[in-house]
Amino acid sequence: MKKYSNVWKIGGALLGAFGGYLYWHEVGCQTGHCPIQSHWQTMTIWGATMGFLVADLLHPFIQSSRNRNGNAKKTIV
């Protein structure tokens, strides 16, 4: 069984939470009728969830490219 680190998921969630808060602060909802964008709490949780899911989605692709490039045999000419 491969060792799997949750650092990717935690880092993605933290980055997404920061991005969600930043989006609320800069763009937000002017009228207050937007259910997600009108409060910083919901936008931060939404951003953390999206960051977690994107990091979990990208982790296998990054690991496979890292393994493919790191295990290549080097030939001396």
Backbone as a chain_set.jsonl record, in Angstrom:
{"seq": "MKKYSNVWKIGGALLGAFGGYLYWHEVGCQTGHCPIQSHWQTMTIWGATMGFLVADLLHPFIQSSRNRNGNAKKTIV", "coords": {"N": [[0.84, -1.179, 0.0], [0.538, 2.189, -0.835], [2.064, 5.031, 0.642], [0.164, 7.723, 1.595], [-0.138, 11.13, 1.681], [-1.796, 13.663, 3.487], [-1.209, 16.249, 3.129], [-1.493, 17.598, 0.714], [-4.288, 17.828, 0.485], [-4.952, 19.351, 2.771], [-3.427, 21.662, 2.345], [-4.581, 22.535, -0.064], [-7.186, 23.067, 0.832], [-6.726, 25.147, 2.662], [-5.611, 27.098, 0.99], [-7.77, 27.447, -0.737], [-9.691, 28.416, 1.075], [-8.581, 30.864, 1.769], [-8.642, 32.036, -0.759], [-11.416, 32.096, -1.183], [-12.243, 33.875, 0.826], [-10.861, 36.146, -0.004], [-12.074, 36.547, -2.474], [-14.702, 37.146, -1.619], [-14.177, 39.531, -0.267], [-13.147, 41.246, -2.268], [-14.878, 41.017, -4.538], [-17.523, 39.91, -3.907], [-21.007, 40.381, -3.002], [-23.09, 42.825, -4.013], [-25.781, 43.497, -3.509], [-26.707, 41.837, -1.477], [-28.373, 39.701, -1.8], [-27.344, 37.362, -2.684], [-26.906, 34.035, -1.933], [-24.52, 32.631, -1.275], [-22.304, 34.329, -1.689], [-22.756, 36.575, -0.128], [-21.991, 36.534, 2.562], [-19.018, 36.35, 4.5], [-18.365, 34.042, 5.876], [-19.699, 31.851, 4.641], [-18.614, 32.002, 2.082], [-15.912, 31.542, 2.561], [-15.951, 28.897, 3.516], [-16.997, 27.645, 1.261], [-14.924, 28.166, -0.587], [-12.837, 26.754, 0.655], [-13.791, 24.144, 0.442], [-13.848, 23.813, -2.358], [-11.106, 24.154, -2.911], [-10.057, 21.939, -1.544], [-11.209, 19.821, -3.014], [-10.144, 20.246, -5.594], [-7.391, 20.003, -5.105], [-7.319, 17.346, -4.286], [-8.095, 16.147, -6.629], [-6.012, 16.815, -8.407], [-3.743, 15.679, -7.265], [-3.064, 12.828, -7.859], [-2.226, 13.08, -10.562], [-0.018, 14.785, -10.434], [1.675, 13.278, -8.808], [2.079, 11.019, -10.448], [3.432, 12.133, -12.637], [5.684, 13.049, -11.351], [6.799, 10.664, -10.422], [7.284, 9.418, -12.854], [9.199, 11.061, -14.058], [11.193, 11.086, -12.131], [12.145, 8.481, -11.873], [13.501, 7.813, -14.131], [16.003, 6.265, -16.085], [19.312, 7.298, -16.257], [21.532, 7.755, -18.842], [24.937, 7.62, -19.666], [26.733, 9.168, -22.103]], "CA": [[0.0, 0.0, 0.0], [1.336, 3.4, -0.92], [1.891, 6.032, 1.689], [-0.545, 8.878, 1.057], [-0.053, 12.26, 2.583], [-2.923, 14.578, 3.418], [-0.708, 17.612, 3.027], [-2.094, 18.183, -0.483], [-5.675, 18.183, 0.772], [-4.978, 20.443, 3.75], [-2.917, 22.853, 1.667], [-5.599, 22.991, -1.007], [-8.303, 23.639, 1.586], [-6.31, 26.443, 3.208], [-5.489, 28.026, -0.13], [-9.122, 27.73, -1.199], [-10.356, 29.266, 2.065], [-8.037, 32.205, 1.581], [-9.175, 32.528, -2.023], [-12.824, 32.402, -0.988], [-12.343, 35.114, 1.595], [-10.391, 37.229, -0.864], [-13.127, 36.784, -3.462], [-15.786, 37.85, -0.934], [-13.729, 40.878, 0.07], [-12.94, 42.055, -3.461], [-16.016, 40.994, -5.46], [-18.689, 39.811, -3.04], [-22.353, 40.582, -3.528], [-23.441, 44.202, -3.696], [-27.16, 43.644, -3.053], [-26.975, 41.024, -0.301], [-29.324, 38.649, -2.14], [-26.616, 36.165, -3.111], [-26.837, 33.198, -0.738], [-23.162, 32.195, -0.926], [-21.339, 35.416, -1.75], [-23.076, 37.733, 0.694], [-21.358, 36.433, 3.877], [-17.643, 35.857, 4.386], [-18.282, 32.692, 6.432], [-20.086, 30.867, 3.637], [-17.68, 32.059, 0.956], [-14.671, 30.906, 2.994], [-16.19, 27.445, 3.537], [-17.133, 27.235, -0.142], [-13.586, 28.171, -1.17], [-12.067, 25.647, 1.234], [-14.296, 22.905, -0.158], [-13.366, 23.753, -3.74], [-9.663, 23.931, -2.863], [-9.858, 20.553, -1.128], [-11.554, 18.931, -4.12], [-9.192, 20.429, -6.696], [-6.113, 19.419, -4.682], [-7.479, 15.895, -4.294], [-8.173, 15.746, -8.027], [-4.725, 16.991, -9.072], [-2.669, 14.944, -6.584], [-2.552, 11.662, -8.598], [-1.541, 13.483, -11.787], [1.289, 15.331, -10.059], [2.489, 12.164, -8.327], [2.487, 10.154, -11.559], [4.466, 12.807, -13.424], [6.883, 13.096, -10.528], [7.382, 9.319, -10.432], [7.743, 9.122, -14.205], [10.426, 11.806, -14.317], [12.196, 10.811, -11.119], [12.668, 7.125, -11.958], [14.091, 7.585, -15.439], [17.407, 5.873, -16.048], [20.191, 8.251, -16.922], [22.613, 7.091, -19.568], [26.104, 8.454, -19.9], [27.175, 8.963, -23.488]], "C": [[0.883, 1.239, 0.0], [1.036, 4.328, 0.237], [1.267, 7.267, 1.053], [-0.555, 9.978, 2.096], [-1.261, 13.173, 2.394], [-2.493, 16.026, 3.314], [-1.316, 18.311, 1.816], [-3.506, 18.665, -0.19], [-5.76, 19.371, 1.728], [-4.497, 21.742, 3.117], [-3.921, 23.416, 0.672], [-6.782, 23.637, -0.304], [-7.937, 25.003, 2.158], [-6.182, 27.498, 2.11], [-6.865, 28.418, -0.676], [-9.888, 28.62, -0.233], [-9.87, 30.705, 1.946], [-8.57, 32.827, 0.296], [-10.649, 32.888, -1.923], [-13.034, 33.687, -0.213], [-11.931, 36.311, 0.756], [-11.428, 37.568, -1.937], [-14.293, 37.543, -2.827], [-15.407, 39.307, -0.682], [-13.65, 41.777, -1.159], [-14.175, 42.132, -4.352], [-17.321, 40.989, -4.682], [-20.015, 39.935, -3.754], [-22.821, 41.958, -3.074], [-24.826, 44.321, -3.072], [-27.459, 42.881, -1.775], [-27.949, 39.895, -0.563], [-28.642, 37.367, -2.617], [-26.422, 35.268, -1.889], [-25.419, 32.792, -0.326], [-22.229, 33.391, -0.789], [-21.612, 36.559, -0.775], [-22.409, 37.703, 2.073], [-19.964, 35.833, 3.733], [-17.517, 34.427, 4.912], [-18.627, 31.644, 5.374], [-19.122, 30.858, 2.46], [-16.348, 31.406, 1.308], [-14.821, 29.386, 3.021], [-16.311, 26.912, 2.113], [-15.758, 27.174, -0.823], [-12.724, 27.035, -0.637], [-12.502, 24.311, 0.645], [-13.792, 22.751, -1.589], [-11.857, 23.51, -3.791], [-9.311, 22.504, -2.486], [-10.113, 19.603, -2.293], [-10.575, 19.05, -5.285], [-7.835, 19.818, -6.341], [-6.183, 17.896, -4.704], [-7.547, 15.362, -5.724], [-6.81, 15.795, -8.706], [-3.597, 16.146, -8.477], [-2.19, 13.716, -7.356], [-1.8, 12.032, -9.871], [-0.144, 14.019, -11.491], [2.205, 14.22, -9.59], [2.959, 11.282, -9.481], [3.555, 10.827, -12.426], [5.77, 12.892, -12.65], [7.578, 11.735, -10.506], [7.957, 8.988, -11.802], [9.064, 9.83, -14.492], [11.529, 11.461, -13.329], [12.836, 9.442, -11.239], [13.302, 6.824, -13.31], [15.575, 7.238, -15.294], [18.218, 6.879, -16.839], [21.339, 7.486, -17.582], [23.73, 8.084, -19.813], [26.63, 8.133, -21.292], [28.65, 9.214, -23.605]], "O": [[1.856, 1.321, 0.749], [-0.086, 4.398, 0.739], [1.794, 7.796, 0.075], [-0.936, 9.766, 3.247], [-1.69, 13.421, 1.267], [-3.322, 16.932, 3.402], [-1.625, 19.501, 1.885], [-3.881, 19.775, -0.569], [-6.551, 20.29, 1.514], [-5.091, 22.799, 3.329], [-4.093, 24.631, 0.576], [-7.323, 24.635, -0.78], [-8.758, 25.92, 2.139], [-6.594, 28.644, 2.285], [-7.095, 29.574, -1.031], [-10.651, 29.485, -0.66], [-10.661, 31.645, 2.015], [-8.91, 34.009, 0.268], [-11.088, 33.876, -2.512], [-13.901, 34.492, -0.553], [-12.571, 37.362, 0.799], [-11.632, 38.737, -2.265], [-14.817, 38.48, -3.428], [-16.226, 40.208, -0.865], [-14.042, 42.943, -1.101], [-14.491, 43.202, -4.872], [-18.122, 41.92, -4.772], [-20.137, 39.636, -4.942], [-22.932, 42.215, -1.875], [-25.032, 45.159, -2.194], [-28.384, 43.246, -1.051], [-28.324, 39.188, 0.373], [-29.321, 36.387, -2.923], [-25.829, 35.703, -0.903], [-25.152, 32.628, 0.865], [-21.437, 33.445, 0.151], [-20.761, 37.435, -0.615], [-22.272, 38.754, 2.699], [-19.755, 34.917, 2.938], [-16.659, 33.674, 4.45], [-17.911, 30.652, 5.233], [-18.845, 29.797, 1.899], [-15.719, 30.783, 0.452], [-13.917, 28.666, 2.595], [-15.783, 25.845, 1.8], [-15.471, 26.227, -1.554], [-11.965, 26.422, -1.388], [-11.668, 23.446, 0.38], [-13.356, 21.669, -1.981], [-11.384, 22.742, -4.628], [-8.378, 21.922, -3.039], [-9.328, 18.686, -2.533], [-10.22, 18.042, -5.896], [-7.202, 19.185, -7.186], [-5.223, 17.231, -5.093], [-7.104, 14.245, -5.993], [-6.483, 14.912, -9.499], [-2.586, 15.926, -9.144], [-0.978, 13.56, -7.507], [-0.83, 11.362, -10.225], [0.803, 13.732, -12.223], [3.388, 14.209, -9.93], [4.109, 10.843, -9.495], [4.479, 10.163, -12.896], [6.848, 12.816, -13.24], [8.805, 11.662, -10.564], [9.003, 8.347, -11.898], [9.955, 9.247, -15.109], [12.706, 11.542, -13.681], [13.953, 9.244, -10.762], [13.608, 5.667, -13.594], [16.297, 7.834, -14.495], [17.851, 7.261, -17.95], [22.018, 6.679, -16.947], [23.487, 9.248, -20.13], [26.931, 6.984, -21.613], [29.212, 9.093, -24.694]]}, "num_chains": 1, "name": "protein.A"}
